Amino acid sequence: MTRKGYVVYAWQHVNRMRESEINARSVREKIEFDCNFKKYRIMWVMAYAEQDGRGAELLSEAVGNPAWRPIAPDSLSEKMLSFACVHVFRPK
């Protein structure tokens, strides 16, 4: 994870139980968290044919004009934002 001001950049990796519409079993996303305004947006997406980022790379692209999304209370996104923001701003 890295940061620039109150914005934290992190990678998220998700293994899927079922294949997606492009036959992906795992997805990596670069996410930008705004720690000040509690919102996020997805900047980059990569999809793979097998879990854990293995197999053929099915997709790798920047998200065109990524929209900021609000963080829903008590959601996984809220937990990710909290971890990312606390971890990066923690004194060393």
N, CA, C and O atoms as CSV, one atom per row, in Angstrom:
chain,resi,resn,atom,element,x,y,z
A,1,MET,N,N,0.843,-1.173,0.000
A,1,MET,CA,C,0.000,0.000,0.000
A,1,MET,C,C,0.889,1.237,0.000
A,1,MET,O,O,1.954,1.273,0.616
A,2,THR,N,N,0.411,2.236,-0.709
A,2,THR,CA,C,1.100,3.523,-0.728
A,2,THR,C,C,0.062,4.618,-0.505
A,2,THR,O,O,-1.143,4.374,-0.566
A,3,ARG,N,N,0.548,5.813,-0.249
A,3,ARG,CA,C,-0.395,6.918,-0.068
A,3,ARG,C,C,0.128,8.190,-0.695
A,3,ARG,O,O,1.328,8.363,-0.909
A,4,LYS,N,N,-0.807,9.070,-0.982
A,4,LYS,CA,C,-0.502,10.411,-1.474
A,4,LYS,C,C,-1.521,11.319,-0.805
A,4,LYS,O,O,-2.695,11.313,-1.175
A,5,GLY,N,N,-1.080,12.101,0.178
A,5,GLY,CA,C,-2.013,12.905,0.962
A,5,GLY,C,C,-2.931,11.982,1.756
A,5,GLY,O,O,-2.461,11.104,2.479
A,6,TYR,N,N,-4.240,12.181,1.621
A,6,TYR,CA,C,-5.214,11.338,2.314
A,6,TYR,C,C,-5.749,10.212,1.434
A,6,TYR,O,O,-6.754,9.584,1.769
A,7,VAL,N,N,-5.088,9.958,0.320
A,7,VAL,CA,C,-5.517,8.892,-0.586
A,7,VAL,C,C,-4.543,7.717,-0.462
A,7,VAL,O,O,-3.326,7.890,-0.530
A,8,VAL,N,N,-5.108,6.514,-0.278
A,8,VAL,CA,C,-4.313,5.292,-0.147
A,8,VAL,C,C,-4.578,4.408,-1.354
A,8,VAL,O,O,-5.723,4.244,-1.776
A,9,TYR,N,N,-3.518,3.844,-1.906
A,9,TYR,CA,C,-3.618,2.931,-3.049
A,9,TYR,C,C,-3.315,1.518,-2.555
A,9,TYR,O,O,-2.295,1.286,-1.907
A,10,ALA,N,N,-4.205,0.580,-2.863
A,10,ALA,CA,C,-4.025,-0.804,-2.423
A,10,ALA,C,C,-4.516,-1.752,-3.505
A,10,ALA,O,O,-5.360,-1.395,-4.327
A,11,TRP,N,N,-3.976,-2.967,-3.491
A,11,TRP,CA,C,-4.431,-4.019,-4.399
A,11,TRP,C,C,-5.339,-4.964,-3.632
A,11,TRP,O,O,-5.061,-5.313,-2.485
A,12,GLN,N,N,-6.417,-5.371,-4.265
A,12,GLN,CA,C,-7.339,-6.353,-3.693
A,12,GLN,C,C,-7.364,-7.569,-4.619
A,12,GLN,O,O,-7.426,-7.433,-5.841
A,13,HIS,N,N,-7.315,-8.744,-4.022
A,13,HIS,CA,C,-7.372,-9.984,-4.809
A,13,HIS,C,C,-8.578,-10.785,-4.341
A,13,HIS,O,O,-8.750,-11.012,-3.144
A,14,VAL,N,N,-9.414,-11.214,-5.285
A,14,VAL,CA,C,-10.626,-11.976,-4.962
A,14,VAL,C,C,-10.652,-13.258,-5.778
A,14,VAL,O,O,-10.548,-13.228,-7.004
A,15,ASN,N,N,-10.792,-14.385,-5.089
A,15,ASN,CA,C,-11.020,-15.666,-5.764
A,15,ASN,C,C,-12.524,-15.872,-5.871
A,15,ASN,O,O,-13.258,-15.665,-4.904
A,16,ARG,N,N,-12.973,-16.274,-7.035
A,16,ARG,CA,C,-14.407,-16.481,-7.273
A,16,ARG,C,C,-14.739,-17.959,-7.163
A,16,ARG,O,O,-13.971,-18.816,-7.600
A,17,MET,N,N,-15.894,-18.248,-6.572
A,17,MET,CA,C,-16.361,-19.635,-6.479
A,17,MET,C,C,-16.809,-20.137,-7.851
A,17,MET,O,O,-16.601,-21.299,-8.199
A,18,ARG,N,N,-17.424,-19.243,-8.621
A,18,ARG,CA,C,-17.885,-19.579,-9.975
A,18,ARG,C,C,-17.217,-18.636,-10.965
A,18,ARG,O,O,-16.811,-17.529,-10.613
A,19,GLU,N,N,-17.111,-19.084,-12.183
A,19,GLU,CA,C,-16.511,-18.245,-13.220
A,19,GLU,C,C,-17.392,-17.040,-13.499
A,19,GLU,O,O,-18.617,-17.120,-13.414
A,20,SER,N,N,-16.764,-15.935,-13.829
A,20,SER,CA,C,-17.494,-14.729,-14.222
A,20,SER,C,C,-17.921,-14.849,-15.682
A,20,SER,O,O,-17.706,-15.881,-16.318
A,21,GLU,N,N,-18.523,-13.796,-16.201
A,21,GLU,CA,C,-18.970,-13.808,-17.601
A,21,GLU,C,C,-17.809,-13.910,-18.587
A,21,GLU,O,O,-18.019,-14.276,-19.744
A,22,ILE,N,N,-16.581,-13.592,-18.150
A,22,ILE,CA,C,-15.413,-13.751,-19.034
A,22,ILE,C,C,-14.583,-14.980,-18.633
A,22,ILE,O,O,-13.419,-15.106,-19.014
A,23,ASN,N,N,-15.200,-15.880,-17.861
A,23,ASN,CA,C,-14.575,-17.127,-17.410
A,23,ASN,C,C,-13.439,-16.929,-16.417
A,23,ASN,O,O,-12.553,-17.777,-16.313
A,24,ALA,N,N,-13.455,-15.814,-15.685
A,24,ALA,CA,C,-12.419,-15.534,-14.692
A,24,ALA,C,C,-12.741,-16.230,-13.374
A,24,ALA,O,O,-13.891,-16.254,-12.935
A,25,ARG,N,N,-11.714,-16.793,-12.755
A,25,ARG,CA,C,-11.846,-17.409,-11.432
A,25,ARG,C,C,-11.170,-16.562,-10.355
A,25,ARG,O,O,-11.366,-16.811,-9.165
A,26,SER,N,N,-10.374,-15.563,-10.755
A,26,SER,CA,C,-9.792,-14.639,-9.788
A,26,SER,C,C,-9.624,-13.265,-10.427
A,26,SER,O,O,-9.423,-13.131,-11.634
A,27,VAL,N,N,-9.715,-12.254,-9.571
A,27,VAL,CA,C,-9.644,-10.860,-10.029
A,27,VAL,C,C,-8.751,-10.076,-9.082
A,27,VAL,O,O,-8.853,-10.213,-7.863
A,28,ARG,N,N,-7.876,-9.257,-9.647
A,28,ARG,CA,C,-7.069,-8.298,-8.866
A,28,ARG,C,C,-7.497,-6.906,-9.279
A,28,ARG,O,O,-7.666,-6.621,-10.465
A,29,GLU,N,N,-7.672,-6.035,-8.288
A,29,GLU,CA,C,-8.068,-4.656,-8.567
A,29,GLU,C,C,-7.183,-3.699,-7.785
A,29,GLU,O,O,-6.892,-3.925,-6.610
A,30,LYS,N,N,-6.759,-2.633,-8.445
A,30,LYS,CA,C,-6.061,-1.558,-7.746
A,30,LYS,C,C,-7.132,-0.567,-7.312
A,30,LYS,O,O,-7.859,-0.019,-8.141
A,31,ILE,N,N,-7.221,-0.347,-6.011
A,31,ILE,CA,C,-8.268,0.499,-5.449
A,31,ILE,C,C,-7.646,1.737,-4.822
A,31,ILE,O,O,-6.593,1.674,-4.188
A,32,GLU,N,N,-8.313,2.849,-5.012
A,32,GLU,CA,C,-7.907,4.123,-4.436
A,32,GLU,C,C,-8.923,4.470,-3.344
A,32,GLU,O,O,-10.111,4.625,-3.629
A,33,PHE,N,N,-8.457,4.590,-2.093
A,33,PHE,CA,C,-9.325,4.934,-0.968
A,33,PHE,C,C,-9.083,6.382,-0.572
A,33,PHE,O,O,-7.936,6.792,-0.391
A,34,ASP,N,N,-10.138,7.151,-0.436
A,34,ASP,CA,C,-10.049,8.517,0.086
A,34,ASP,C,C,-10.350,8.445,1.575
A,34,ASP,O,O,-11.510,8.320,1.970
A,35,CYS,N,N,-9.311,8.523,2.405
A,35,CYS,CA,C,-9.464,8.371,3.853
A,35,CYS,C,C,-10.179,9.562,4.483
A,35,CYS,O,O,-10.784,9.426,5.546
A,36,ASN,N,N,-10.119,10.705,3.853
A,36,ASN,CA,C,-10.747,11.912,4.388
A,36,ASN,C,C,-12.256,11.919,4.150
A,36,ASN,O,O,-13.022,12.252,5.055
A,37,PHE,N,N,-12.688,11.558,2.949
A,37,PHE,CA,C,-14.109,11.613,2.596
A,37,PHE,C,C,-14.779,10.235,2.564
A,37,PHE,O,O,-15.950,10.120,2.204
A,38,LYS,N,N,-14.032,9.190,2.943
A,38,LYS,CA,C,-14.561,7.818,3.054
A,38,LYS,C,C,-15.276,7.350,1.790
A,38,LYS,O,O,-16.470,7.053,1.791
A,39,LYS,N,N,-14.499,7.296,0.717
A,39,LYS,CA,C,-15.009,6.799,-0.559
A,39,LYS,C,C,-13.871,6.071,-1.264
A,39,LYS,O,O,-12.715,6.166,-0.854
A,40,TYR,N,N,-14.210,5.337,-2.336
A,40,TYR,CA,C,-13.194,4.577,-3.064
A,40,TYR,C,C,-13.541,4.522,-4.545
A,40,TYR,O,O,-14.667,4.806,-4.954
A,41,ARG,N,N,-12.541,4.147,-5.337
A,41,ARG,CA,C,-12.774,3.891,-6.754
A,41,ARG,C,C,-11.770,2.859,-7.232
A,41,ARG,O,O,-10.660,2.766,-6.708
A,42,ILE,N,N,-12.169,2.088,-8.227
A,42,ILE,CA,C,-11.329,1.037,-8.796
A,42,ILE,C,C,-10.583,1.623,-9.991
A,42,ILE,O,O,-11.192,2.161,-10.916
A,43,MET,N,N,-9.252,1.510,-9.956
A,43,MET,CA,C,-8.404,2.135,-10.971
A,43,MET,C,C,-7.926,1.159,-12.054
A,43,MET,O,O,-7.759,1.544,-13.211
A,44,TRP,N,N,-7.707,-0.099,-11.675
A,44,TRP,CA,C,-7.146,-1.084,-12.597
A,44,TRP,C,C,-7.754,-2.442,-12.286
A,44,TRP,O,O,-7.987,-2.766,-11.121
A,45,VAL,N,N,-8.013,-3.238,-13.318
A,45,VAL,CA,C,-8.597,-4.575,-13.147
A,45,VAL,C,C,-7.786,-5.589,-13.947
A,45,VAL,O,O,-7.435,-5.359,-15.105
A,46,MET,N,N,-7.499,-6.714,-13.300
A,46,MET,CA,C,-6.870,-7.845,-13.976
A,46,MET,C,C,-7.674,-9.086,-13.620
A,46,MET,O,O,-8.052,-9.269,-12.463
A,47,ALA,N,N,-7.935,-9.935,-14.597
A,47,ALA,CA,C,-8.711,-11.155,-14.371
A,47,ALA,C,C,-7.919,-12.354,-14.893
A,47,ALA,O,O,-7.230,-12.272,-15.910
A,48,TYR,N,N,-8.035,-13.474,-14.166
A,48,TYR,CA,C,-7.280,-14.684,-14.492
A,48,TYR,C,C,-8.206,-15.890,-14.593
A,48,TYR,O,O,-9.268,-15.926,-13.971
A,49,ALA,N,N,-7.792,-16.869,-15.380
A,49,ALA,CA,C,-8.603,-18.059,-15.632
A,49,ALA,C,C,-8.692,-18.979,-14.416
A,49,ALA,O,O,-9.661,-19.727,-14.284
A,50,GLU,N,N,-7.698,-18.938,-13.525
A,50,GLU,CA,C,-7.690,-19.804,-12.353
A,50,GLU,C,C,-7.593,-18.974,-11.081
A,50,GLU,O,O,-7.216,-17.803,-11.117
A,51,GLN,N,N,-7.934,-19.589,-9.966
A,51,GLN,CA,C,-7.853,-18.891,-8.688
A,51,GLN,C,C,-6.409,-18.551,-8.346
A,51,GLN,O,O,-5.471,-19.130,-8.893
A,52,ASP,N,N,-6.252,-17.596,-7.428
A,52,ASP,CA,C,-4.946,-17.131,-6.957
A,52,ASP,C,C,-4.099,-16.491,-8.049
A,52,ASP,O,O,-2.871,-16.531,-7.983
A,53,GLY,N,N,-4.740,-15.904,-9.049
A,53,GLY,CA,C,-4.019,-15.202,-10.107
A,53,GLY,C,C,-3.234,-16.102,-11.024
A,53,GLY,O,O,-2.268,-15.665,-11.650
A,54,ARG,N,N,-3.635,-17.348,-11.113
A,54,ARG,CA,C,-2.930,-18.310,-11.974
A,54,ARG,C,C,-3.689,-18.491,-13.279
A,54,ARG,O,O,-4.814,-18.017,-13.438
A,55,GLY,N,N,-3.058,-19.173,-14.190
A,55,GLY,CA,C,-3.694,-19.435,-15.475
A,55,GLY,C,C,-3.569,-18.240,-16.403
A,55,GLY,O,O,-2.835,-17.289,-16.135
A,56,ALA,N,N,-4.296,-18.314,-17.485
A,56,ALA,CA,C,-4.225,-17.258,-18.505
A,56,ALA,C,C,-4.759,-15.943,-17.966
A,56,ALA,O,O,-5.750,-15.912,-17.237
A,57,GLU,N,N,-4.089,-14.857,-18.334
A,57,GLU,CA,C,-4.592,-13.526,-18.003
A,57,GLU,C,C,-5.681,-13.188,-19.020
A,57,GLU,O,O,-5.405,-13.069,-20.214
A,58,LEU,N,N,-6.904,-13.034,-18.550
A,58,LEU,CA,C,-8.044,-12.792,-19.425
A,58,LEU,C,C,-8.301,-11.318,-19.669
A,58,LEU,O,O,-8.915,-10.942,-20.667
A,59,LEU,N,N,-7.827,-10.484,-18.750
A,59,LEU,CA,C,-8.096,-9.051,-18.839
A,59,LEU,C,C,-7.058,-8.308,-18.021
A,59,LEU,O,O,-6.687,-8.757,-16.937
A,60,SER,N,N,-6.593,-7.200,-18.516
A,60,SER,CA,C,-5.705,-6.312,-17.766
A,60,SER,C,C,-5.866,-4.925,-18.357
A,60,SER,O,O,-5.369,-4.636,-19.446
A,61,GLU,N,N,-6.574,-4.063,-17.616
A,61,GLU,CA,C,-6.819,-2.731,-18.169
A,61,GLU,C,C,-7.126,-1.713,-17.091
A,61,GLU,O,O,-7.636,-2.036,-16.018
A,62,ALA,N,N,-6.797,-0.472,-17.413
A,62,ALA,CA,C,-7.173,0.646,-16.554
A,62,ALA,C,C,-8.664,0.899,-16.716
A,62,ALA,O,O,-9.223,0.714,-17.797
A,63,VAL,N,N,-9.293,1.318,-15.643
A,63,VAL,CA,C,-10.714,1.655,-15.692
A,63,VAL,C,C,-10.821,3.073,-16.245
A,63,VAL,O,O,-10.240,4.007,-15.691
A,64,GLY,N,N,-11.552,3.228,-17.317
A,64,GLY,CA,C,-11.719,4.540,-17.924
A,64,GLY,C,C,-12.626,5.434,-17.085
A,64,GLY,O,O,-13.763,5.065,-16.792
A,65,ASN,N,N,-12.134,6.593,-16.703
A,65,ASN,CA,C,-12.898,7.563,-15.918
A,65,ASN,C,C,-13.546,6.920,-14.687
A,65,ASN,O,O,-14.771,6.919,-14.571
A,66,PRO,N,N,-12.742,6.374,-13.766
A,66,PRO,CA,C,-13.298,5.667,-12.614
A,66,PRO,C,C,-14.098,6.598,-11.698
A,66,PRO,O,O,-13.637,7.681,-11.336
A,67,ALA,N,N,-15.283,6.161,-11.338
A,67,ALA,CA,C,-16.167,6.966,-10.485
A,67,ALA,C,C,-15.911,6.660,-9.008
A,67,ALA,O,O,-15.669,5.513,-8.632
A,68,TRP,N,N,-15.968,7.694,-8.187
A,68,TRP,CA,C,-15.879,7.512,-6.744
A,68,TRP,C,C,-17.172,6.879,-6.257
A,68,TRP,O,O,-18.259,7.242,-6.707
A,69,ARG,N,N,-17.050,5.931,-5.336
A,69,ARG,CA,C,-18.211,5.251,-4.757
A,69,ARG,C,C,-18.222,5.487,-3.253
A,69,ARG,O,O,-17.169,5.480,-2.614
A,70,PRO,N,N,-19.402,5.695,-2.685
A,70,PRO,CA,C,-19.461,5.859,-1.226
A,70,PRO,C,C,-19.206,4.525,-0.524
A,70,PRO,O,O,-19.445,3.459,-1.092
A,71,ILE,N,N,-18.734,4.594,0.683
A,71,ILE,CA,C,-18.510,3.397,1.495
A,71,ILE,C,C,-19.776,3.140,2.311
A,71,ILE,O,O,-20.197,3.986,3.099
A,72,ALA,N,N,-20.371,1.982,2.118
A,72,ALA,CA,C,-21.571,1.614,2.874
A,72,ALA,C,C,-21.174,1.219,4.298
A,72,ALA,O,O,-20.172,0.529,4.488
A,73,PRO,N,N,-21.948,1.648,5.300
A,73,PRO,CA,C,-21.636,1.268,6.683
A,73,PRO,C,C,-21.690,-0.246,6.874
A,73,PRO,O,O,-22.513,-0.928,6.264
A,74,ASP,N,N,-20.823,-0.752,7.709
A,74,ASP,CA,C,-20.765,-2.181,8.056
A,74,ASP,C,C,-20.561,-3.094,6.841
A,74,ASP,O,O,-21.027,-4.233,6.841
A,75,SER,N,N,-19.880,-2.610,5.824
A,75,SER,CA,C,-19.625,-3.399,4.616
A,75,SER,C,C,-18.166,-3.844,4.578
A,75,SER,O,O,-17.337,-3.361,5.349
A,76,LEU,N,N,-17.871,-4.760,3.681
A,76,LEU,CA,C,-16.487,-5.179,3.471
A,76,LEU,C,C,-15.648,-3.982,3.011
A,76,LEU,O,O,-14.492,-3.843,3.410
A,77,SER,N,N,-16.225,-3.130,2.179
A,77,SER,CA,C,-15.509,-1.928,1.712
A,77,SER,C,C,-15.123,-1.034,2.880
A,77,SER,O,O,-14.038,-0.453,2.885
A,78,GLU,N,N,-16.006,-0.919,3.872
A,78,GLU,CA,C,-15.691,-0.096,5.049
A,78,GLU,C,C,-14.528,-0.702,5.837
A,78,GLU,O,O,-13.662,0.026,6.323
A,79,LYS,N,N,-14.506,-2.015,5.964
A,79,LYS,CA,C,-13.405,-2.682,6.667
A,79,LYS,C,C,-12.091,-2.506,5.902
A,79,LYS,O,O,-11.042,-2.285,6.507
A,80,MET,N,N,-12.151,-2.605,4.587
A,80,MET,CA,C,-10.943,-2.423,3.773
A,80,MET,C,C,-10.426,-0.993,3.880
A,80,MET,O,O,-9.222,-0.779,4.024
A,81,LEU,N,N,-11.321,-0.018,3.812
A,81,LEU,CA,C,-10.926,1.390,3.938
A,81,LEU,C,C,-10.294,1.628,5.296
A,81,LEU,O,O,-9.249,2.272,5.395
A,82,SER,N,N,-10.919,1.114,6.340
A,82,SER,CA,C,-10.407,1.302,7.689
A,82,SER,C,C,-9.010,0.705,7.828
A,82,SER,O,O,-8.110,1.353,8.364
A,83,PHE,N,N,-8.825,-0.513,7.355
A,83,PHE,CA,C,-7.516,-1.146,7.441
A,83,PHE,C,C,-6.482,-0.359,6.640
A,83,PHE,O,O,-5.397,-0.064,7.141
A,84,ALA,N,N,-6.818,-0.023,5.405
A,84,ALA,CA,C,-5.872,0.685,4.540
A,84,ALA,C,C,-5.481,2.029,5.144
A,84,ALA,O,O,-4.300,2.376,5.172
A,85,CYS,N,N,-6.442,2.774,5.619
A,85,CYS,CA,C,-6.151,4.109,6.138
A,85,CYS,C,C,-5.395,4.055,7.462
A,85,CYS,O,O,-4.474,4.843,7.673
A,86,VAL,N,N,-5.766,3.144,8.353
A,86,VAL,CA,C,-5.074,3.025,9.637
A,86,VAL,C,C,-3.667,2.484,9.430
A,86,VAL,O,O,-2.722,2.978,10.046
A,87,HIS,N,N,-3.512,1.485,8.581
A,87,HIS,CA,C,-2.204,0.867,8.351
A,87,HIS,C,C,-1.206,1.856,7.764
A,87,HIS,O,O,-0.058,1.908,8.205
A,88,VAL,N,N,-1.618,2.623,6.799
A,88,VAL,CA,C,-0.701,3.538,6.114
A,88,VAL,C,C,-0.390,4.769,6.965
A,88,VAL,O,O,0.715,5.304,6.881
A,89,PHE,N,N,-1.328,5.225,7.770
A,89,PHE,CA,C,-1.089,6.426,8.573
A,89,PHE,C,C,-0.513,6.132,9.947
A,89,PHE,O,O,-0.278,7.059,10.721
A,90,ARG,N,N,-0.277,4.861,10.272
A,90,ARG,CA,C,0.284,4.479,11.561
A,90,ARG,C,C,1.730,4.957,11.661
A,90,ARG,O,O,2.508,4.761,10.728
A,91,PRO,N,N,2.104,5.586,12.786
A,91,PRO,CA,C,3.500,6.013,12.922
A,91,PRO,C,C,4.442,4.810,12.978
A,91,PRO,O,O,4.091,3.763,13.522
A,92,LYS,N,N,5.616,4.966,12.421
A,92,LYS,CA,C,6.585,3.854,12.368
A,92,LYS,C,C,7.475,3.875,13.580
A,92,LYS,O,O,8.351,3.021,13.717
